[in-house]
Amino acid sequence: MPAKKSRKSDAVRQRSRHSDIQPGDPIPNRGKRRYRPGTVALREIRKYQSGTELLMRRLPFSRLT
């Protein structure tokens, strides 16, 4: 697998972003953690496959079947 090539524009963009910060400026809060698509779905699949609890209540399920 070839190595990922670095792009100069990314390095320039990051450098210019950091040069705007002055000492004493408030530190911005990071957003909520985001997982890659499918990671949470796989975690939920493992959770429901390992457990034995009912996913639907008995009466609505009996009406459905």
Phi and psi in degrees as GROMACS dihedral restraints (atoms count N, CA, C in turn):
[ dihedral_restraints ]
;  ai    aj    ak    al  type     phi  dphi    fc
    3     4     5     6     1   -69.3    20    10
    4     5     6     7     1   151.9    20    10
    6     7     8     9     1   -69.7    20    10
    7     8     9    10     1   149.1    20    10
    9    10    11    12     1   -73.6    20    10
   10    11    12    13     1   129.9    20    10
   12    13    14    15     1   -81.4    20    10
   13    14    15    16     1   136.4    20    10
   15    16    17    18     1   -83.6    20    10
   16    17    18    19     1   145.3    20    10
   18    19    20    21     1  -105.5    20    10
   19    20    21    22     1   136.5    20    10
   21    22    23    24     1   -65.4    20    10
   22    23    24    25     1   -34.4    20    10
   24    25    26    27     1   -62.0    20    10
   25    26    27    28     1   -35.9    20    10
   27    28    29    30     1   -65.2    20    10
   28    29    30    31     1   -43.7    20    10
   30    31    32    33     1   -65.4    20    10
   31    32    33    34     1   -41.0    20    10
   33    34    35    36     1   -66.2    20    10
   34    35    36    37     1   -41.2    20    10
   36    37    38    39     1   -63.4    20    10
   37    38    39    40     1   -42.5    20    10
   39    40    41    42     1   -67.7    20    10
   40    41    42    43     1   -40.0    20    10
   42    43    44    45     1   -64.5    20    10
   43    44    45    46     1   -43.0    20    10
   45    46    47    48     1   -68.2    20    10
   46    47    48    49     1   -31.7    20    10
   48    49    50    51     1   -67.1    20    10
   49    50    51    52     1   -40.4    20    10
   51    52    53    54     1   -75.5    20    10
   52    53    54    55     1   -24.9    20    10
   54    55    56    57     1   -74.3    20    10
   55    56    57    58     1   -20.4    20    10
   57    58    59    60     1   -76.7    20    10
   58    59    60    61     1   -16.6    20    10
   60    61    62    63     1   -80.4    20    10
   61    62    63    64     1   129.5    20    10
   63    64    65    66     1  -106.2    20    10
   64    65    66    67     1   152.1    20    10
   66    67    68    69     1   -62.0    20    10
   67    68    69    70     1   137.8    20    10
   69    70    71    72     1    94.6    20    10
   70    71    72    73     1    -8.8    20    10
   72    73    74    75     1   -68.6    20    10
   73    74    75    76     1   146.2    20    10
   75    76    77    78     1   -67.4    20    10
   76    77    78    79     1   144.4    20    10
   78    79    80    81     1   -82.0    20    10
   79    80    81    82     1   123.6    20    10
   81    82    83    84     1   -68.5    20    10
   82    83    84    85     1   143.2    20    10
   84    85    86    87     1   -76.8    20    10
   85    86    87    88     1   139.6    20    10
   87    88    89    90     1   -79.9    20    10
   88    89    90    91     1   152.4    20    10
   90    91    92    93     1   -72.2    20    10
   91    92    93    94     1   177.9    20    10
   93    94    95    96     1   -67.3    20    10
   94    95    96    97     1   147.2    20    10
   96    97    98    99     1   -61.8    20    10
   97    98    99   100     1   130.0    20    10
   99   100   101   102     1  -116.1    20    10
  100   101   102   103     1   128.9    20    10
  102   103   104   105     1   -91.3    20    10
  103   104   105   106     1   159.9    20    10
  105   106   107   108     1   -67.0    20    10
  106   107   108   109     1   153.7    20    10
  108   109   110   111     1   -58.5    20    10
  109   110   111   112     1   130.3    20    10
  111   112   113   114     1    98.4    20    10
  112   113   114   115     1   -20.0    20    10
  114   115   116   117     1   -65.8    20    10
  115   116   117   118     1   -47.1    20    10
  117   118   119   120     1   -68.5    20    10
  118   119   120   121     1   -36.9    20    10
  120   121   122   123     1   -62.1    20    10
  121   122   123   124     1   -44.0    20    10
  123   124   125   126     1   -64.8    20    10
  124   125   126   127     1   -37.1    20    10
  126   127   128   129     1   -63.8    20    10
  127   128   129   130     1   -41.3    20    10
  129   130   131   132     1   -66.7    20    10
  130   131   132   133     1   -39.0    20    10
  132   133   134   135     1   -60.4    20    10
  133   134   135   136     1   -46.0    20    10
  135   136   137   138     1   -62.3    20    10
  136   137   138   139     1   -39.8    20    10
  138   139   140   141     1   -62.0    20    10
  139   140   141   142     1   -48.3    20    10
  141   142   143   144     1   -73.9    20    10
  142   143   144   145     1   -28.6    20    10
  144   145   146   147     1   -73.5    20    10
  145   146   147   148     1   -30.0    20    10
  147   148   149   150     1   -83.5    20    10
  148   149   150   151     1   -22.1    20    10
  150   151   152   153     1   -91.9    20    10
  151   152   153   154     1   168.1    20    10
  153   154   155   156     1  -120.6    20    10
  154   155   156   157     1     4.3    20    10
  156   157   158   159     1   -70.0    20    10
  157   158   159   160     1   154.6    20    10
  159   160   161   162     1   -76.0    20    10
  160   161   162   163     1   136.6    20    10
  162   163   164   165     1   -88.1    20    10
  163   164   165   166     1   -23.9    20    10
  165   166   167   168     1  -124.0    20    10
  166   167   168   169     1   149.8    20    10
  168   169   170   171     1   -68.5    20    10
  169   170   171   172     1   157.9    20    10
  171   172   173   174     1   -64.3    20    10
  172   173   174   175     1   -47.1    20    10
  174   175   176   177     1   -65.3    20    10
  175   176   177   178     1   -49.8    20    10
  177   178   179   180     1   -60.3    20    10
  178   179   180   181     1   -34.6    20    10
  180   181   182   183     1   -67.8    20    10
  181   182   183   184     1   -38.3    20    10
  183   184   185   186     1   -68.1    20    10
  184   185   186   187     1   -32.8    20    10
  186   187   188   189     1   -68.4    20    10
  187   188   189   190     1   -34.4    20    10
  189   190   191   192     1   -70.2    20    10
  190   191   192   193     1   -37.0    20    10
